[in-house]
């Protein structure tokens, strides 16, 4: 059944309030009236509908949140949550996650409410970070990125495909970060014991059609360079070499994007590599020398400002 919300708003709201399950913010009372509902919606019978704080979306992807969003956070800060049942007597994963979230809210969000209110209006990150999807190497945890500091995308083996390969979620994120957010730094972070690079090094060129093969093949140049310069070392050592070689290959691929190359040449954008060795807990950082690097496949590259943090 379809209800026009404008004419029956009060009746529908009261019905939903009675029907919807208990909320973790049960003490919160939304400060709105039915007169604020100016749009029509279709509500299917049996569907639970939650009213959310209003959010205005701008064409460039900027979000503005209403003041009641922060107000809700403060009014709900001491509310008691629902118990999360354990599945098959196993660990209460979502219960632990909930505790971490509430700790973040208490010790970070509410203490820095003005900062988060500013972030709700717009973001201006200093970095675009491309990192591996590996669960052991979260950049925010390792490098201490705070909310609003890094626009981030993670994929298998932290790869950047060349521009001519066409659209992907990675280059879509790059386009948004560079052209809309106007970040000043792009940081590609690789790491030790990368399963994606190991997969690449073990791969045979026999027409494997798997999604993983189709993705990691973007780093084939790094594999070929590794085989050429280090043919006699062990397979594990070759993988370590290829992990770093792949980062540089991604930095070179960044230069195949016209809008990245243009900004880099004008010194409006810097391209950086990073390598995290989580066995030794060291981090190696370097910057691509734009003037000393030719942006072609298989081309040479020079770096500068290389540092080892240990």
C-alpha positions as CSV (number, residue, x, y, z in Angstrom):
1,X,0.0,0.0,0.0
2,X,1.3,3.5,-0.8
3,X,0.9,6.4,1.7
4,X,1.2,10.1,0.7
5,X,3.4,11.2,3.7
6,X,2.3,14.9,3.5
7,X,-1.3,14.2,4.3
8,X,-0.9,11.3,6.7
9,X,2.4,12.2,8.3
10,X,1.4,12.3,12.0
11,X,-0.5,8.9,11.7
12,X,2.4,7.3,9.9
13,X,5.1,8.6,12.3
14,X,3.2,7.3,15.3
15,X,2.7,3.9,13.6
16,X,6.4,3.7,12.8
17,X,7.4,4.7,16.4
18,X,5.3,1.9,17.7
19,X,6.4,-0.7,15.2
20,X,10.1,-0.1,14.8
21,X,12.5,-2.1,17.0
22,X,14.3,-0.5,19.9
23,X,17.2,1.7,19.0
24,X,20.6,2.0,20.6
25,X,19.7,5.7,21.0
26,X,16.4,5.0,22.7
27,X,16.6,8.2,24.9
28,X,16.8,10.5,21.9
29,X,13.8,12.4,20.8
30,X,14.0,13.9,17.3
31,X,13.2,17.6,17.3
32,X,11.1,17.7,14.1
33,X,7.5,18.0,13.2
34,X,5.3,16.5,10.5
35,X,5.2,19.9,8.9
36,X,8.9,19.5,7.9
37,X,8.0,16.6,5.7
38,X,7.6,18.3,2.3
39,X,8.3,15.4,0.0
40,X,6.3,12.4,-0.8
41,X,7.6,8.9,-0.3
42,X,6.3,5.4,-0.8
43,X,6.3,3.2,2.3
44,X,5.7,-0.5,1.9
45,X,3.7,-2.2,4.6
46,X,5.8,-4.0,7.0
47,X,8.9,-1.9,6.3
48,X,10.6,-0.1,9.2
49,X,11.6,3.4,8.4
50,X,14.1,5.5,10.4
51,X,14.2,9.3,10.1
52,X,17.7,10.5,9.6
53,X,19.2,14.0,10.2
54,X,18.9,16.0,7.0
55,X,21.9,16.1,4.7
56,X,22.4,18.4,1.8
57,X,24.5,17.1,-1.1
58,X,26.4,19.5,-3.3
59,X,27.5,18.8,-6.9
60,X,31.2,18.4,-6.1
61,X,30.6,15.7,-3.6
62,X,30.6,18.0,-0.6
63,X,28.3,17.2,2.3
64,X,26.7,19.5,4.7
65,X,25.0,18.0,7.8
66,X,22.3,19.7,9.8
67,X,23.0,20.8,13.4
68,X,20.8,18.1,14.8
69,X,23.5,15.5,13.7
70,X,25.9,16.8,16.4
71,X,23.0,17.4,18.8
72,X,22.0,13.7,18.4
73,X,25.6,12.6,19.2
74,X,25.6,14.6,22.4
75,X,22.1,13.6,23.6
76,X,22.9,10.0,22.8
77,X,26.4,9.9,24.3
78,X,25.3,8.1,27.5
79,X,22.6,5.9,26.0
80,X,22.7,2.1,26.6
81,X,23.0,-0.1,23.5
82,X,21.3,-3.3,22.7
83,X,22.9,-6.5,23.6
84,X,24.5,-8.3,20.7
85,X,24.0,-12.0,20.7
86,X,26.9,-14.4,20.3
87,X,26.7,-16.7,17.3
88,X,27.5,-20.3,18.0
89,X,29.1,-19.4,21.3
90,X,31.9,-17.8,19.4
91,X,33.5,-14.4,20.0
92,X,31.1,-11.4,20.1
93,X,32.7,-9.6,17.1
94,X,30.1,-6.9,16.8
95,X,30.0,-6.4,20.5
96,X,33.8,-5.7,20.5
97,X,33.3,-3.5,17.5
98,X,30.6,-1.6,19.3
99,X,32.8,-1.0,22.3
100,X,35.6,0.3,20.1
101,X,33.1,2.7,18.3
102,X,31.7,4.0,21.6
103,X,35.3,4.5,22.9
104,X,36.1,6.5,19.7
105,X,32.9,8.5,20.2
106,X,33.6,9.3,23.9
107,X,37.4,10.0,23.7
108,X,37.6,11.5,20.1
109,X,34.4,12.6,18.5
110,X,32.8,14.3,21.5
111,X,36.0,15.8,22.7
112,X,36.7,17.3,19.3
113,X,33.1,18.1,18.3
114,X,34.0,21.4,16.7
115,X,36.6,19.8,14.5
116,X,34.1,17.1,13.4
117,X,31.4,19.7,12.8
118,X,33.9,21.4,10.4
119,X,34.6,18.2,8.7
120,X,30.9,17.6,8.2
121,X,30.8,20.7,6.0
122,X,33.7,19.8,3.7
123,X,36.9,17.9,3.4
124,X,40.4,19.1,2.5
125,X,42.8,16.2,2.8
126,X,46.5,16.7,2.6
127,X,47.1,13.2,1.0
128,X,45.7,10.8,-1.5
129,X,46.8,7.4,-0.2
130,X,46.8,4.2,-2.3
131,X,47.4,1.2,-0.1
132,X,47.0,-2.5,0.0
133,X,43.8,-4.2,1.1
134,X,45.8,-6.5,3.4
135,X,44.2,-6.5,6.8
136,X,47.6,-6.2,8.6
137,X,48.6,-2.8,7.1
138,X,46.0,-0.2,7.7
139,X,47.6,3.2,6.9
140,X,45.5,5.1,9.5
141,X,46.8,2.8,12.2
142,X,50.4,2.7,11.0
143,X,50.9,6.4,10.1
144,X,48.3,7.9,12.4
145,X,46.1,9.6,9.8
146,X,43.3,11.5,11.5
147,X,39.8,12.1,10.1
148,X,40.1,14.5,7.2
149,X,43.8,14.1,6.6
150,X,43.9,11.4,3.9
151,X,41.6,10.5,1.0
152,X,42.3,6.8,0.7
153,X,41.7,3.8,-1.5
154,X,42.9,0.3,-0.9
155,X,43.2,-2.5,-3.4
156,X,45.1,-5.8,-3.8
157,X,48.8,-5.0,-4.0
158,X,48.3,-1.2,-3.9
159,X,48.4,-0.9,-7.7
160,X,47.8,2.0,-9.9
161,X,46.8,0.9,-13.4
162,X,48.0,3.0,-16.4
163,X,45.7,5.6,-17.8
164,X,45.1,3.8,-21.0
165,X,43.7,0.7,-19.2
166,X,40.4,2.6,-18.7
167,X,38.1,3.2,-15.8
168,X,38.6,1.5,-12.4
169,X,37.7,2.4,-8.9
170,X,41.3,3.4,-8.3
171,X,41.6,5.9,-11.0
172,X,38.1,7.2,-10.3
173,X,39.3,8.0,-6.7
174,X,42.5,9.6,-8.2
175,X,40.5,11.8,-10.4
176,X,38.2,13.0,-7.6
177,X,41.2,13.5,-5.2
178,X,43.3,15.5,-7.7
179,X,40.7,17.4,-9.7
180,X,38.0,18.0,-7.0
181,X,39.8,17.9,-3.7
182,X,43.1,19.2,-5.1
183,X,45.3,17.1,-2.9
184,X,49.0,18.1,-2.9
185,X,50.5,14.7,-2.3
186,X,49.8,11.2,-3.6
187,X,51.4,8.4,-1.5
188,X,51.5,4.8,-2.7
189,X,52.2,2.4,0.2
190,X,53.4,-1.2,-0.3
191,X,54.4,-3.7,2.4
192,X,56.4,-6.8,3.1
193,X,54.9,-10.3,2.7
194,X,52.3,-9.0,0.1
195,X,50.2,-11.9,-1.1
196,X,49.2,-9.9,-4.2
197,X,52.8,-9.5,-5.3
198,X,53.5,-13.2,-4.5
199,X,50.6,-14.1,-6.7
200,X,52.0,-12.0,-9.5
201,X,55.5,-13.6,-9.1
202,X,54.0,-17.1,-9.2
203,X,51.7,-16.4,-12.1
204,X,52.2,-18.1,-15.5
205,X,51.3,-16.3,-18.7
206,X,48.8,-19.1,-19.6
207,X,45.6,-17.2,-20.0
208,X,44.4,-17.3,-16.4
209,X,41.0,-15.5,-16.4
210,X,40.6,-15.0,-12.6
211,X,39.8,-11.5,-11.3
212,X,43.0,-11.6,-9.2
213,X,45.1,-12.4,-12.3
214,X,43.4,-9.6,-14.3
215,X,44.2,-7.1,-11.6
216,X,47.8,-7.9,-10.5
217,X,48.9,-8.2,-14.2
218,X,48.9,-4.4,-13.9
219,X,52.3,-4.8,-12.2
220,X,53.8,-7.2,-14.8
221,X,56.5,-4.6,-15.6
222,X,57.7,-4.8,-12.0
223,X,57.9,-8.5,-12.2
224,X,59.9,-8.5,-15.4
225,X,62.3,-5.9,-14.0
226,X,62.8,-8.1,-10.9
227,X,63.5,-11.2,-12.9
228,X,65.9,-9.2,-15.0
229,X,68.0,-7.6,-12.2
230,X,67.7,-10.3,-9.6
231,X,67.4,-13.7,-11.4
232,X,69.6,-15.7,-8.9
233,X,68.2,-14.7,-5.5
234,X,65.6,-16.8,-3.7
235,X,61.9,-16.6,-4.6
236,X,61.2,-14.8,-1.3
237,X,63.9,-12.2,-1.9
238,X,62.5,-11.7,-5.4
239,X,59.1,-11.0,-3.9
240,X,60.6,-8.4,-1.5
241,X,62.3,-6.8,-4.5
242,X,59.2,-6.8,-6.6
243,X,57.1,-5.3,-3.7
244,X,59.3,-2.1,-4.0
245,X,59.6,-2.3,-7.7
246,X,55.8,-2.4,-8.0
247,X,55.5,0.8,-5.9
248,X,57.8,2.6,-8.4
249,X,55.8,1.2,-11.3
250,X,52.6,2.6,-9.8
251,X,54.4,6.0,-9.4
252,X,55.3,5.9,-13.1
253,X,51.7,4.9,-14.0
254,X,50.5,8.0,-12.1
255,X,52.3,10.1,-14.6
256,X,50.3,8.6,-17.5
257,X,47.3,10.5,-16.2
258,X,47.3,14.0,-18.0
259,X,45.9,15.9,-15.0
260,X,48.4,14.3,-12.6
261,X,51.3,14.9,-15.0
262,X,50.3,18.5,-15.5
263,X,50.1,19.3,-11.8
264,X,53.3,17.4,-11.0
265,X,55.3,19.4,-13.6
266,X,53.9,22.6,-12.2
267,X,55.0,21.5,-8.7
268,X,51.4,21.6,-7.5
269,X,51.5,17.8,-6.8
270,X,54.1,15.5,-5.4
271,X,54.3,11.7,-5.9
272,X,55.6,9.6,-3.0
273,X,56.4,6.0,-2.4
274,X,56.3,4.2,1.0
275,X,57.2,0.7,2.0
276,X,56.1,-0.8,5.4
277,X,58.1,-3.8,6.7
278,X,55.8,-5.1,9.4
279,X,58.2,-7.9,10.4
280,X,60.8,-5.3,11.4
281,X,58.4,-2.4,11.9
282,X,60.2,0.0,9.6
283,X,58.9,2.4,7.1
284,X,60.8,3.6,4.0
285,X,59.6,6.8,2.3
286,X,60.8,8.4,-0.9
287,X,59.6,11.0,-3.4
288,X,59.6,10.6,-7.2
289,X,62.0,13.1,-8.9
290,X,59.7,14.5,-11.6
291,X,62.6,16.2,-13.5
292,X,64.7,13.0,-13.5
293,X,62.0,10.5,-14.6
294,X,60.6,9.8,-18.0
295,X,56.9,8.8,-17.9
296,X,57.1,5.8,-20.2
297,X,56.6,2.1,-19.6
298,X,59.9,0.6,-18.7
299,X,61.5,4.1,-18.3
300,X,64.0,5.0,-15.7
301,X,63.1,6.7,-12.4
302,X,65.0,8.7,-9.9
303,X,63.9,9.4,-6.3
304,X,64.8,12.0,-3.8
305,X,64.3,12.7,-0.1
306,X,64.6,9.0,0.8
307,X,64.2,8.2,4.5
308,X,64.1,5.1,6.6
309,X,62.0,5.4,9.8
310,X,63.0,2.7,12.3
